[in-house]
């Protein structure tokens, strides 16, 4: 039961971390290429990392195991840690976050003037 719980927690941790990292890298690279300046300064990136790591570690450590974990089949040794569903979730959430961040980055100045 604890082993399955740890596996699920690690999967959630990876999904969260990969989503945030994909968005941060794309925003930093694309924003720097288009605006010729980094959209996120060093202190802002440190805050993003602090919040990201705190929430991810909470997801990793706070969920207790339940009896329902024993009702499903165990994962095989060759099963990938990042499943197809997880990859869809990562890309879907990253796309949504990118739309919001780029809207704020590029259209935010026009609406405030």
N, C-alpha and C positions, 0 to 999 in steps of 0.2 A: 504494500500500500504506500509506504514512504517512498520507495523507488519510483513508482508511477507518478507520485505527487511531485517529486523533484524533477522528473523528466518534463512534466507539464509546465512547471514553473520556469524551467530553463527555456522551453519553447516560447513562452510568453515574454520572457526577458529578451530573447533574441529578436522576436518580432517587433517589440517596442524599440529596441536599440537600432535595429536595421532601418526601420521606418524613419526615425529621427535623423540618423546619420545620412541616409540617402537625401533627405530634404535639405539638411545643412550643407552638404557638399554641393548639391545642385544650386542652391541659393547663393552660396559663396562664390562659386565659379561663374555662374551665369550673370549674377549681379555685378561682379568685378569686371567681366568682359563688356557688359553693356554700359554700365555707368562709369567705368574707369575708376571706381572706388569700391572698397569692400562694403557691402550693405550691412554687415555685422562687424562691429569693432571687437577688439580683443576682450574687453570686459563683458560685452554682451555674449560673446561665445563662451566665456567662462560661466556666466549665469545659465546659459542654455545647457551646458554640460553638467553643472551642479544639479539643476532641476531634473534633467534627463536621468542622471545616475541615481538620484534619490528615489524617483518614482519607479525606476526599473528595479532597484534593489528591494523596494517595498513589495512589488509584485512577486519577486523571487522568494521572499522570506515570510510573507504573512499568511499565505493560504494554507490552512491545515488540511491534512488528507481526510477523505471521506470514504465510507464503505462502498459508494458507487464506483470508485476507481477499480475495485476488484471485479466488477461485473463485466468490464470490457476485456477484450483480448489483449495480451501484452504485445508491445511493439517488437518487431523482429530486429535482429542485429544489423541487417543491411538496410533498414528503413532510414531514409534521409532525415536529418534533424529539421530541415526546413522543407515542409511538404508543399505540394502544389497549392493547397488552400491558403497556407501561410504566405506564400509568395504573392498570390492574388490580393490578400489583405494588405500586405506591405506596399505593393504597388498602388493599390486603390487609395489607401490612406495617404501615401506620399503624394499622389496626384492631387488629392483634395487639399492637402496642406500647401502644396506648391501654388495652386490656384489662389488660395487665400493670401499667401505671403507675396506673390508677385502682383496681385491686385493692390495690396497695400503699398508695395514698393514703387510701382510704376503709375498707378492711378490715384494714389493717396495724395500726392502733391497737387494735382489738378483740382480735386474736390475741396481742398482746404484754402485755395486762393480765391 
